[in-house]
Amino acid sequence: MNKKNSCMASREKIITYLEGELRCYENIEILAKQQSVAIQSGDSKKLGLLITEKENYIKEIVQLMHSNVRLIEELSIHAQTVILDNTIKKLLKRKKTILIALLYYDQDGINVLTSSIDDMKKKAGFLGKRRKILNALKIQQIDTPRYLDILQ
């Protein structure tokens, strides 16, 4: 009986832990969607705030993990038994889905940032060439010999 009660208590602890972790990941997913919009609109202030919020949720997840080390060990040791529980199974499946979505959002954000950086490099290169041409024309106007000077 005692062993069954401890399993039930640990089951409840596992569910509570997974729900807390899942809540953080869901919030990170919402922020990741907003981050994509901020990147595309070029709103660097909003982007900075979103990244800071994501960091805070990640710290909260790490804190949850540190405070539940024994529970996580138990979860990994008794994985086959624990996964048979439908509630835990659903929570783990939802967590996996969110993590995969976050991976795609981050990859999309990286691609958008990379293309933005490439565009800025092209614009900067064009402006640099334009500036060199204008400077060359100014120098040419000052130092260009006139046709009459050449004949003399």
DSSP file (Angstrom, degrees, kcal/mol; ACC not computed):
  #  RESIDUE AA STRUCTURE BP1 BP2  ACC     N-H-->O    O-->H-N    N-H-->O    O-->H-N    TCO  KAPPA ALPHA  PHI   PSI    X-CA   Y-CA   Z-CA
    1    1 A M     >        0   0    0      0, 0.0     4,-2.3     0, 0.0     5,-0.2   0.000 360.0 360.0 360.0 -42.0    0.0    0.0    0.0
    2    2 A N  H  >  +     0   0    0      1,-0.2     4,-2.2     2,-0.2     5,-0.2   0.897 360.0  50.4 -63.0 -41.2    2.8    2.4    0.9
    3    3 A K  H  > S+     0   0    0      1,-0.2     4,-2.1     2,-0.2    -1,-0.2   0.891 109.8  50.9 -64.7 -38.9    4.5    1.8   -2.4
    4    4 A K  H  > S+     0   0    0      2,-0.2     4,-2.3     1,-0.2    -2,-0.2   0.904 110.0  49.7 -65.1 -41.1    1.3    2.5   -4.3
    5    5 A N  H  X S+     0   0    0     -4,-2.3     4,-2.6     2,-0.2    -2,-0.2   0.890 110.3  50.2 -64.3 -39.4    0.8    5.8   -2.4
    6    6 A S  H  X S+     0   0    0     -4,-2.2     4,-2.7     2,-0.2    -1,-0.2   0.874 110.2  50.7 -68.1 -34.8    4.3    6.9   -3.1
    7    7 A C  H  X S+     0   0    0     -4,-2.1     4,-2.5     2,-0.2    -2,-0.2   0.907 111.7  47.5 -66.0 -41.1    3.7    6.1   -6.8
    8    8 A M  H  X S+     0   0    0     -4,-2.3     4,-2.5     2,-0.2    -2,-0.2   0.907 112.9  48.8 -65.2 -41.4    0.5    8.1   -6.8
    9    9 A A  H  X S+     0   0    0     -4,-2.6     4,-2.3     1,-0.2    -2,-0.2   0.929 114.1  45.2 -64.6 -43.3    2.3   11.0   -5.0
   10   10 A S  H  X S+     0   0    0     -4,-2.7     4,-2.9     2,-0.2    -2,-0.2   0.863 110.2  55.8 -69.4 -32.3    5.2   10.9   -7.5
   11   11 A R  H  X S+     0   0    0     -4,-2.5     4,-2.6     2,-0.2    -2,-0.2   0.937 110.0  45.5 -60.9 -46.4    2.6   10.6  -10.3
   12   12 A E  H  X S+     0   0    0     -4,-2.5     4,-2.6     2,-0.2    -2,-0.2   0.889 113.3  49.9 -63.9 -39.5    1.0   13.8   -9.1
   13   13 A K  H  X S+     0   0    0     -4,-2.3     4,-2.8     2,-0.2    -2,-0.2   0.908 110.7  50.0 -65.1 -41.0    4.4   15.5   -8.7
   14   14 A I  H  X S+     0   0    0     -4,-2.9     4,-3.0     2,-0.2     5,-0.2   0.929 111.9  47.5 -62.5 -45.2    5.3   14.4  -12.2
   15   15 A I  H  X S+     0   0    0     -4,-2.6     4,-2.6     2,-0.2    -2,-0.2   0.919 113.1  48.4 -62.9 -43.6    2.1   15.8  -13.6
   16   16 A T  H  X S+     0   0    0     -4,-2.6     4,-2.2     2,-0.2    -2,-0.2   0.923 113.4  47.8 -62.0 -44.4    2.6   19.1  -11.7
   17   17 A Y  H  X S+     0   0    0     -4,-2.8     4,-2.5     2,-0.2    -2,-0.2   0.942 113.6  46.5 -61.2 -48.9    6.2   19.3  -12.9
   18   18 A L  H  X S+     0   0    0     -4,-3.0     4,-2.8     1,-0.2    -2,-0.2   0.877 111.5  51.7 -64.2 -37.9    5.3   18.6  -16.5
   19   19 A E  H  X S+     0   0    0     -4,-2.6     4,-2.3    -5,-0.2    -1,-0.2   0.903 111.2  47.8 -65.1 -40.3    2.4   21.1  -16.4
   20   20 A G  H  X S+     0   0    0     -4,-2.2     4,-1.7     2,-0.2    -2,-0.2   0.921 114.8  45.1 -64.6 -44.0    4.6   23.8  -15.1
   21   21 A E  H  X S+     0   0    0     -4,-2.5     4,-2.3     1,-0.2    -2,-0.2   0.906 112.8  51.4 -65.3 -41.9    7.3   23.1  -17.7
   22   22 A L  H  X S+     0   0    0     -4,-2.8     4,-2.6     1,-0.2    -2,-0.2   0.881 105.8  55.1 -63.6 -39.5    4.6   22.9  -20.4
   23   23 A R  H  X S+     0   0    0     -4,-2.3     4,-2.0     2,-0.2    -1,-0.2   0.918 109.3  47.7 -59.6 -43.9    3.2   26.3  -19.4
   24   24 A C  H  X S+     0   0    0     -4,-1.7     4,-2.3     1,-0.2    -2,-0.2   0.926 112.2  48.8 -63.5 -44.8    6.6   27.9  -19.8
   25   25 A Y  H  X S+     0   0    0     -4,-2.3     4,-2.3     1,-0.2    -2,-0.2   0.875 109.2  52.8 -64.6 -36.9    7.1   26.3  -23.2
   26   26 A E  H  X S+     0   0    0     -4,-2.6     4,-2.0     2,-0.2    -1,-0.2   0.905 110.1  48.3 -64.1 -40.5    3.7   27.5  -24.3
   27   27 A N  H  X S+     0   0    0     -4,-2.0     4,-2.3     2,-0.2    -2,-0.2   0.893 110.5  51.2 -65.7 -39.0    4.6   31.0  -23.3
   28   28 A I  H  X S+     0   0    0     -4,-2.3     4,-2.4     2,-0.2    -2,-0.2   0.887 108.0  53.3 -64.1 -38.2    7.9   30.7  -25.1
   29   29 A E  H  X S+     0   0    0     -4,-2.3     4,-1.9     2,-0.2    -2,-0.2   0.915 108.6  48.9 -63.0 -42.9    6.0   29.5  -28.2
   30   30 A I  H  X S+     0   0    0     -4,-2.0     4,-1.9     1,-0.2    -2,-0.2   0.920 112.9  47.9 -61.3 -43.9    3.7   32.6  -28.1
   31   31 A L  H  X S+     0   0    0     -4,-2.3     4,-2.3     1,-0.2    -2,-0.2   0.860 107.4  56.3 -66.0 -35.2    6.8   34.8  -27.8
   32   32 A A  H  X S+     0   0    0     -4,-2.4     4,-1.9     2,-0.2    -1,-0.2   0.888 106.3  50.2 -64.5 -38.4    8.5   33.1  -30.6
   33   33 A K  H  X S+     0   0    0     -4,-1.9     4,-1.4     1,-0.2    -1,-0.2   0.927 113.0  45.9 -63.4 -44.2    5.6   33.8  -32.9
   34   34 A Q  H  X S+     0   0    0     -4,-1.9     4,-2.4     1,-0.2    -2,-0.2   0.841 108.0  58.5 -66.5 -32.7    5.7   37.5  -31.9
   35   35 A Q  H  X S+     0   0    0     -4,-2.3     4,-2.5     2,-0.2    -1,-0.2   0.896 102.1  53.3 -64.6 -40.8    9.5   37.5  -32.4
   36   36 A S  H  X S+     0   0    0     -4,-1.9     4,-2.2     1,-0.2    -1,-0.2   0.911 110.3  47.5 -60.2 -42.1    9.1   36.4  -36.0
   37   37 A V  H  X S+     0   0    0     -4,-1.4     4,-2.1     1,-0.2    -2,-0.2   0.909 111.6  50.6 -64.8 -42.2    6.7   39.4  -36.6
   38   38 A A  H  X>S+     0   0    0     -4,-2.4     5,-1.7     2,-0.2     4,-1.1   0.878 110.0  50.2 -64.7 -37.8    9.2   41.8  -34.8
   39   39 A I  H  <5S+     0   0    0     -4,-2.5     3,-0.4     1,-0.2    -1,-0.2   0.938 112.2  46.8 -65.0 -46.1   12.1   40.5  -36.9
   40   40 A Q  H  <5S+     0   0    0     -4,-2.2    -2,-0.2     1,-0.2    -1,-0.2   0.838 115.1  45.9 -67.1 -32.7   10.1   41.0  -40.1
   41   41 A S  H  <5S-     0   0    0     -4,-2.1    -1,-0.2    -5,-0.2    -2,-0.2   0.640 108.0-125.3 -84.7 -13.3    8.9   44.5  -39.1
   42   42 A G  T  <5 +     0   0    0     -4,-1.1     2,-1.3    -3,-0.4    -3,-0.2   0.715  54.0 154.4  78.8  20.6   12.4   45.5  -38.0
   43   43 A D     >< +     0   0    0     -5,-1.7     4,-2.0    -6,-0.2    -1,-0.2  -0.670  14.8 176.3 -84.7  91.2   11.2   46.5  -34.5
   44   44 A S  H  > S+     0   0    0     -2,-1.3     4,-2.3     2,-0.2    -1,-0.2   0.821  74.6  55.2 -70.5 -31.8   14.5   46.0  -32.5
   45   45 A K  H  > S+     0   0    0      2,-0.2     4,-2.2     1,-0.2    -1,-0.2   0.953 111.4  43.5 -64.6 -48.5   13.1   47.3  -29.2
   46   46 A K  H  > S+     0   0    0      1,-0.2     4,-2.6     2,-0.2    -2,-0.2   0.894 112.5  54.2 -63.3 -39.3   10.2   44.8  -29.2
   47   47 A L  H  X S+     0   0    0     -4,-2.0     4,-2.3     1,-0.2    -1,-0.2   0.911 108.0  49.5 -61.2 -43.5   12.6   42.1  -30.3
   48   48 A G  H  X S+     0   0    0     -4,-2.3     4,-2.1     1,-0.2    -1,-0.2   0.904 111.5  48.8 -62.4 -42.2   14.9   42.8  -27.4
   49   49 A L  H  X S+     0   0    0     -4,-2.2     4,-2.3     2,-0.2    -2,-0.2   0.903 111.2  50.0 -64.7 -41.4   12.0   42.7  -24.9
   50   50 A L  H  X S+     0   0    0     -4,-2.6     4,-2.4     2,-0.2    -2,-0.2   0.902 110.3  49.6 -64.4 -41.2   10.7   39.4  -26.4
   51   51 A I  H  X S+     0   0    0     -4,-2.3     4,-2.3     2,-0.2    -1,-0.2   0.899 110.2  51.2 -65.2 -39.8   14.1   37.8  -26.2
   52   52 A T  H  X S+     0   0    0     -4,-2.1     4,-2.0     2,-0.2    -2,-0.2   0.911 110.3  49.1 -62.8 -42.6   14.4   38.9  -22.5
   53   53 A E  H  X S+     0   0    0     -4,-2.3     4,-2.0     2,-0.2    -2,-0.2   0.909 110.3  51.0 -63.4 -41.4   11.0   37.4  -21.7
   54   54 A K  H  X S+     0   0    0     -4,-2.4     4,-2.3     1,-0.2    -2,-0.2   0.908 108.3  52.4 -62.0 -41.3   12.0   34.1  -23.4
   55   55 A E  H  X S+     0   0    0     -4,-2.3     4,-2.4     1,-0.2    -1,-0.2   0.892 107.1  53.1 -60.8 -39.9   15.2   34.1  -21.4
   56   56 A N  H  X S+     0   0    0     -4,-2.0     4,-1.9     1,-0.2    -1,-0.2   0.901 109.6  47.6 -63.7 -40.8   13.2   34.5  -18.2
   57   57 A Y  H  X S+     0   0    0     -4,-2.0     4,-2.2     2,-0.2    -1,-0.2   0.878 110.5  52.2 -67.5 -36.5   11.0   31.5  -19.1
   58   58 A I  H  X S+     0   0    0     -4,-2.3     4,-2.5     2,-0.2    -2,-0.2   0.910 108.7  50.5 -64.9 -40.9   14.0   29.5  -19.9
   59   59 A K  H  X S+     0   0    0     -4,-2.4     4,-2.5     1,-0.2    -1,-0.2   0.886 108.9  52.5 -61.8 -38.1   15.5   30.4  -16.4
   60   60 A E  H  X S+     0   0    0     -4,-1.9     4,-2.4     2,-0.2    -2,-0.2   0.895 109.0  49.5 -64.8 -39.7   12.1   29.3  -14.9
   61   61 A I  H  X S+     0   0    0     -4,-2.2     4,-2.5     2,-0.2    -2,-0.2   0.921 111.1  49.2 -64.1 -44.0   12.4   25.9  -16.7
   62   62 A V  H  X S+     0   0    0     -4,-2.5     4,-2.6     1,-0.2    -2,-0.2   0.909 110.7  50.6 -61.6 -41.8   15.9   25.4  -15.5
   63   63 A Q  H  X S+     0   0    0     -4,-2.5     4,-2.3     2,-0.2    -1,-0.2   0.908 109.9  50.4 -62.9 -42.1   14.8   26.3  -12.0
   64   64 A L  H  X S+     0   0    0     -4,-2.4     4,-0.9     1,-0.2    -2,-0.2   0.912 111.3  49.1 -60.1 -42.7   12.0   23.8  -12.2
   65   65 A M  H >< S+     0   0    0     -4,-2.5     3,-0.5     1,-0.2    -2,-0.2   0.915 111.2  48.7 -64.8 -43.2   14.5   21.1  -13.4
   66   66 A H  H >< S+     0   0    0     -4,-2.6     3,-0.9     1,-0.2    -1,-0.2   0.879 111.9  48.6 -65.0 -37.7   16.9   21.9  -10.6
   67   67 A S  H 3< S+     0   0    0     -4,-2.3    -1,-0.2     1,-0.2    -2,-0.2   0.639 117.5  42.1 -78.7 -11.8   14.2   21.7   -8.0
   68   68 A N  T <X S+     0   0    0     -4,-0.9     4,-2.4    -3,-0.5    -1,-0.2  -0.110  70.3 128.7-123.8  36.0   12.8   18.4   -9.4
   69   69 A V  H <> S+     0   0    0     -3,-0.9     4,-2.5     1,-0.2     5,-0.2   0.925  77.4  47.6 -59.3 -47.0   16.1   16.5  -10.1
   70   70 A R  H  > S+     0   0    0      1,-0.2     4,-2.6     2,-0.2    -1,-0.2   0.893 111.5  51.4 -62.7 -38.7   15.0   13.4   -8.2
   71   71 A L  H  > S+     0   0    0      2,-0.2     4,-2.4     1,-0.2    -1,-0.2   0.903 110.0  48.7 -64.7 -41.4   11.6   13.5  -10.0
   72   72 A I  H  X S+     0   0    0     -4,-2.4     4,-2.3     2,-0.2    -2,-0.2   0.894 110.9  51.0 -66.1 -40.0   13.3   13.7  -13.4
   73   73 A E  H  X S+     0   0    0     -4,-2.5     4,-2.5     2,-0.2    -2,-0.2   0.928 111.3  48.0 -61.4 -44.6   15.6   10.8  -12.5
   74   74 A E  H  X S+     0   0    0     -4,-2.6     4,-2.7     1,-0.2    -2,-0.2   0.892 109.9  53.3 -62.4 -39.8   12.5    8.8  -11.4
   75   75 A L  H  < S+     0   0    0     -4,-2.4    -1,-0.2     1,-0.2    -2,-0.2   0.896 112.4  43.5 -62.7 -41.1   10.8    9.7  -14.6
   76   76 A S  H >< S+     0   0    0     -4,-2.3     3,-0.8     1,-0.2    -2,-0.2   0.859 115.1  48.9 -74.3 -34.7   13.8    8.5  -16.7
   77   77 A I  H 3< S+     0   0    0     -4,-2.5     3,-0.3     1,-0.2    -2,-0.2   0.927 122.3  32.7 -69.3 -44.6   14.2    5.3  -14.7
   78   78 A H  T 3X S+     0   0    0     -4,-2.7     4,-2.8    -5,-0.2     5,-0.3  -0.144  80.3 132.8-103.7  37.1   10.6    4.3  -14.8
   79   79 A A  H <>  +     0   0    0     -3,-0.8     4,-2.5     1,-0.2     5,-0.2   0.892  69.6  51.0 -58.7 -44.6    9.9    5.8  -18.2
   80   80 A Q  H  > S+     0   0    0     -3,-0.3     4,-0.6     1,-0.2    -1,-0.2   0.893 115.6  41.8 -63.2 -39.8    8.1    2.7  -19.6
   81   81 A T  H >4 S+     0   0    0      2,-0.2     3,-0.6     1,-0.2     4,-0.4   0.913 116.2  48.1 -72.0 -43.8    5.7    2.5  -16.6
   82   82 A V  H >< S+     0   0    0     -4,-2.8     3,-1.5     1,-0.2     7,-0.2   0.868 104.7  58.9 -67.3 -37.6    5.1    6.3  -16.4
   83   83 A I  H 3< S+     0   0    0     -4,-2.5    -1,-0.2     1,-0.3    -2,-0.2   0.731  92.2  69.6 -67.9 -20.4    4.4    6.7  -20.1
   84   84 A L  T << S+     0   0    0     -3,-0.6     2,-0.4    -4,-0.6    -1,-0.3   0.759  77.5  95.1 -66.9 -22.8    1.6    4.2  -19.8
   85   85 A D  S <> S-     0   0    0     -3,-1.5     4,-2.6    -4,-0.4     5,-0.2  -0.579  73.5-146.7 -70.7 122.9   -0.3    6.9  -17.8
   86   86 A N  H  > S+     0   0    0     -2,-0.4     4,-2.5     1,-0.2     5,-0.2   0.873  94.3  51.8 -62.0 -40.4   -2.5    8.7  -20.3
   87   87 A T  H  > S+     0   0    0      2,-0.2     4,-2.1     1,-0.2    -1,-0.2   0.943 114.2  42.6 -63.2 -47.6   -2.3   12.1  -18.6
   88   88 A I  H  > S+     0   0    0      1,-0.2     4,-2.7    -6,-0.2     5,-0.2   0.896 112.8  54.4 -65.2 -40.0    1.5   12.0  -18.5
   89   89 A K  H  X S+     0   0    0     -4,-2.6     4,-2.3    -7,-0.2    -2,-0.2   0.916 109.1  47.6 -60.3 -44.2    1.6   10.7  -22.1
   90   90 A K  H  X S+     0   0    0     -4,-2.5     4,-2.5     2,-0.2    -1,-0.2   0.899 111.9  50.1 -64.2 -41.2   -0.5   13.6  -23.3
   91   91 A L  H  X S+     0   0    0     -4,-2.1     4,-2.4     2,-0.2    -2,-0.2   0.918 112.1  47.0 -64.2 -43.2    1.7   16.1  -21.5
   92   92 A L  H  X S+     0   0    0     -4,-2.7     4,-2.3     2,-0.2    -1,-0.2   0.882 112.4  50.1 -66.2 -37.9    4.9   14.6  -22.9
   93   93 A K  H  X S+     0   0    0     -4,-2.3     4,-2.3    -5,-0.2    -2,-0.2   0.913 111.4  48.3 -66.2 -42.0    3.4   14.6  -26.4
   94   94 A R  H  X S+     0   0    0     -4,-2.5     4,-2.4     2,-0.2    -2,-0.2   0.902 110.8  51.5 -63.3 -41.5    2.3   18.2  -26.1
   95   95 A K  H  X S+     0   0    0     -4,-2.4     4,-2.5     1,-0.2    -2,-0.2   0.919 109.9  49.3 -61.5 -43.9    5.8   19.1  -24.9
   96   96 A K  H  X S+     0   0    0     -4,-2.3     4,-2.2     1,-0.2    -2,-0.2   0.912 110.6  50.5 -61.8 -43.2    7.4   17.4  -27.9
   97   97 A T  H  X S+     0   0    0     -4,-2.3     4,-2.2     1,-0.2    -2,-0.2   0.913 111.9  47.1 -61.2 -44.2    5.1   19.2  -30.3
   98   98 A I  H  X S+     0   0    0     -4,-2.4     4,-2.7     2,-0.2    -2,-0.2   0.909 110.5  52.0 -66.0 -41.9    5.9   22.6  -28.8
   99   99 A L  H  X S+     0   0    0     -4,-2.5     4,-2.0     2,-0.2    -1,-0.2   0.893 110.4  48.4 -63.2 -39.2    9.6   21.9  -28.8
  100  100 A I  H  X S+     0   0    0     -4,-2.2     4,-1.9     2,-0.2    -1,-0.2   0.916 111.9  49.6 -65.6 -42.2    9.5   21.0  -32.5
  101  101 A A  H  X S+     0   0    0     -4,-2.2     4,-2.6     1,-0.2    -2,-0.2   0.906 109.7  51.7 -62.3 -41.3    7.4   24.1  -33.3
  102  102 A L  H  X S+     0   0    0     -4,-2.7     4,-2.8     1,-0.2     5,-0.2   0.887 106.3  54.5 -62.6 -38.8   10.0   26.2  -31.4
  103  103 A L  H  X S+     0   0    0     -4,-2.0     4,-2.3     1,-0.2    -1,-0.2   0.923 110.7  45.6 -60.2 -44.3   12.8   24.7  -33.4
  104  104 A Y  H  X S+     0   0    0     -4,-1.9     4,-2.6     2,-0.2    -2,-0.2   0.903 112.3  50.8 -66.7 -41.3   11.0   25.7  -36.6
  105  105 A Y  H  X S+     0   0    0     -4,-2.6     4,-2.5     2,-0.2    -2,-0.2   0.921 112.2  47.2 -62.1 -43.1   10.3   29.2  -35.3
  106  106 A D  H  X S+     0   0    0     -4,-2.8     4,-2.4     2,-0.2    -2,-0.2   0.911 112.5  48.8 -65.6 -41.4   13.9   29.7  -34.3
  107  107 A Q  H  X S+     0   0    0     -4,-2.3     4,-2.3    -5,-0.2    -2,-0.2   0.905 111.9  49.5 -64.7 -40.3   15.1   28.4  -37.7
  108  108 A D  H  X S+     0   0    0     -4,-2.6     4,-2.5     2,-0.2    -2,-0.2   0.912 110.9  50.1 -62.8 -43.1   12.7   30.7  -39.5
  109  109 A G  H  X S+     0   0    0     -4,-2.5     4,-2.6     1,-0.2    -2,-0.2   0.897 109.8  50.5 -61.9 -41.3   13.9   33.6  -37.4
  110  110 A I  H  X S+     0   0    0     -4,-2.4     4,-2.6     2,-0.2    -1,-0.2   0.914 110.8  49.4 -63.1 -42.8   17.5   32.8  -38.2
  111  111 A N  H  X S+     0   0    0     -4,-2.3     4,-2.4     2,-0.2    -2,-0.2   0.911 111.8  48.0 -63.5 -42.5   16.7   32.7  -41.9
  112  112 A V  H  X S+     0   0    0     -4,-2.5     4,-2.2     2,-0.2    -2,-0.2   0.922 113.3  47.8 -64.4 -43.8   14.9   36.0  -41.8
  113  113 A L  H  X S+     0   0    0     -4,-2.6     4,-2.7     2,-0.2    -2,-0.2   0.906 110.8  51.7 -63.3 -41.2   17.8   37.6  -39.8
  114  114 A T  H  X S+     0   0    0     -4,-2.6     4,-2.4     1,-0.2    -2,-0.2   0.924 111.4  46.0 -62.3 -44.7   20.3   36.2  -42.3
  115  115 A S  H  X S+     0   0    0     -4,-2.4     4,-2.4     2,-0.2    -1,-0.2   0.873 112.1  52.3 -67.3 -34.6   18.5   37.6  -45.3
  116  116 A S  H  X S+     0   0    0     -4,-2.2     4,-2.4     2,-0.2    -2,-0.2   0.922 110.1  48.0 -63.5 -44.3   18.1   40.9  -43.5
  117  117 A I  H  X S+     0   0    0     -4,-2.7     4,-2.4     2,-0.2    -2,-0.2   0.916 111.3  50.5 -63.3 -43.3   21.9   41.1  -42.8
  118  118 A D  H  X S+     0   0    0     -4,-2.4     4,-2.2     1,-0.2    -1,-0.2   0.909 110.4  49.8 -61.7 -42.1   22.6   40.2  -46.5
  119  119 A D  H  X S+     0   0    0     -4,-2.4     4,-2.5     1,-0.2    -2,-0.2   0.912 110.7  49.6 -61.8 -42.6   20.3   42.9  -47.7
  120  120 A M  H  X S+     0   0    0     -4,-2.4     4,-2.8     1,-0.2    -2,-0.2   0.888 109.3  51.9 -64.8 -38.7   22.0   45.4  -45.4
  121  121 A K  H  X S+     0   0    0     -4,-2.4     4,-2.7     2,-0.2    -1,-0.2   0.914 110.3  48.7 -63.1 -41.9   25.4   44.4  -46.6
  122  122 A K  H  X S+     0   0    0     -4,-2.2     4,-2.5     2,-0.2    -2,-0.2   0.928 113.3  46.8 -63.5 -44.5   24.2   44.9  -50.2
  123  123 A K  H  X S+     0   0    0     -4,-2.5     4,-2.7     2,-0.2    -2,-0.2   0.912 113.4  48.5 -63.7 -42.5   22.8   48.3  -49.4
  124  124 A A  H  X S+     0   0    0     -4,-2.8     4,-2.4     2,-0.2    -2,-0.2   0.901 111.8  49.9 -65.1 -40.0   26.0   49.3  -47.5
  125  125 A G  H  X S+     0   0    0     -4,-2.7     4,-2.3     2,-0.2    -2,-0.2   0.909 111.7  48.1 -63.4 -42.3   28.1   48.1  -50.4
  126  126 A F  H  X S+     0   0    0     -4,-2.5     4,-2.6     2,-0.2    -2,-0.2   0.922 112.5  48.2 -63.9 -44.4   26.1   50.1  -52.9
  127  127 A L  H  X S+     0   0    0     -4,-2.7     4,-2.5     1,-0.2    -2,-0.2   0.881 110.9  51.9 -64.4 -37.1   26.2   53.2  -50.7
  128  128 A G  H  X S+     0   0    0     -4,-2.4     4,-2.1     2,-0.2    -1,-0.2   0.914 111.5  46.1 -64.2 -43.1   30.0   52.7  -50.4
  129  129 A K  H  X S+     0   0    0     -4,-2.3     4,-2.4     2,-0.2    -2,-0.2   0.909 112.6  50.8 -64.9 -41.8   30.4   52.5  -54.1
  130  130 A R  H  X S+     0   0    0     -4,-2.6     4,-2.5     1,-0.2    -2,-0.2   0.914 109.9  49.9 -62.1 -42.8   28.2   55.5  -54.7
  131  131 A R  H  X S+     0   0    0     -4,-2.5     4,-2.5     1,-0.2    -1,-0.2   0.901 110.4  50.2 -63.6 -41.1   30.2   57.5  -52.2
  132  132 A K  H  X S+     0   0    0     -4,-2.1     4,-2.5     2,-0.2    -1,-0.2   0.903 110.7  49.6 -64.0 -40.7   33.5   56.5  -53.9
  133  133 A I  H  X S+     0   0    0     -4,-2.4     4,-2.4     2,-0.2    -2,-0.2   0.931 111.5  48.3 -64.3 -45.0   32.1   57.5  -57.3
  134  134 A L  H  X S+     0   0    0     -4,-2.5     4,-2.1     1,-0.2    -2,-0.2   0.910 112.8  48.4 -62.6 -41.9   30.9   60.9  -56.0
  135  135 A N  H  X S+     0   0    0     -4,-2.5     4,-2.4     2,-0.2    -1,-0.2   0.899 110.9  51.0 -64.3 -40.1   34.3   61.5  -54.3
  136  136 A A  H  X S+     0   0    0     -4,-2.5     4,-2.5     1,-0.2    -2,-0.2   0.897 109.7  50.2 -64.5 -39.5   36.1   60.6  -57.5
  137  137 A L  H  X S+     0   0    0     -4,-2.4     4,-2.3     2,-0.2    -1,-0.2   0.892 109.9  50.6 -66.1 -38.6   33.9   63.0  -59.5
  138  138 A K  H  X S+     0   0    0     -4,-2.1     4,-1.6     2,-0.2    -2,-0.2   0.931 112.9  45.6 -63.4 -44.9   34.6   65.8  -57.1
  139  139 A I  H  X S+     0   0    0     -4,-2.4     4,-2.9     1,-0.2     5,-0.2   0.904 112.0  52.2 -65.0 -40.9   38.3   65.2  -57.3
  140  140 A Q  H  X S+     0   0    0     -4,-2.5     4,-2.0     1,-0.2    -1,-0.2   0.893 107.0  52.6 -62.4 -40.0   38.1   64.9  -61.1
  141  141 A Q  H  < S+     0   0    0     -4,-2.3    -1,-0.2     1,-0.2    -2,-0.2   0.861 114.6  42.5 -65.2 -34.9   36.3   68.3  -61.3
  142  142 A I  H  < S+     0   0    0     -4,-1.6    -2,-0.2    -5,-0.2    -1,-0.2   0.925 126.6  29.3 -76.6 -45.1   39.0   69.9  -59.3
  143  143 A D  H  < S+     0   0    0     -4,-2.9    -2,-0.2    -5,-0.1    -3,-0.2   0.470  85.8 120.3 -98.8  -3.3   42.0   68.3  -61.0
  144  144 A T     <  -     0   0    0     -4,-2.0     2,-0.2    -5,-0.2    -4,-0.0  -0.446  61.2-130.5 -68.5 125.0   40.7   67.7  -64.5
  145  145 A P        -     0   0    0      0, 0.0     2,-0.1     0, 0.0    -1,-0.1  -0.483  22.1-121.0 -72.7 146.2   42.8   69.5  -67.0
  146  146 A R     >  -     0   0    0     -2,-0.2     4,-1.6     1,-0.1     3,-0.1  -0.442  21.4-111.6 -82.6 162.3   40.9   71.5  -69.5
  147  147 A Y  H  > S+     0   0    0      1,-0.2     4,-1.6     2,-0.2     5,-0.1   0.873 118.4  52.5 -61.7 -38.7   41.1   70.9  -73.2
  148  148 A L  H  > S+     0   0    0      1,-0.2     4,-1.4     2,-0.2    -1,-0.2   0.863 105.1  55.3 -67.6 -35.3   42.9   74.2  -73.8
  149  149 A D  H  4 S+     0   0    0      1,-0.2    -1,-0.2     2,-0.2    -2,-0.2   0.862 106.4  51.8 -64.8 -34.6   45.5   73.3  -71.1
  150  150 A I  H  < S+     0   0    0     -4,-1.6    -1,-0.2     1,-0.2    -2,-0.2   0.892 107.4  52.0 -70.0 -38.9   46.3   70.1  -72.9
  151  151 A L  H  <        0   0    0     -4,-1.6    -1,-0.2     1,-0.3    -2,-0.2   0.802 360.0 360.0 -68.2 -29.7   46.8   71.9  -76.3
  152  152 A Q     <        0   0    0     -4,-1.4    -1,-0.3    -5,-0.1    -2,-0.2   0.505 360.0 360.0 -79.6 360.0   49.3   74.3  -74.8
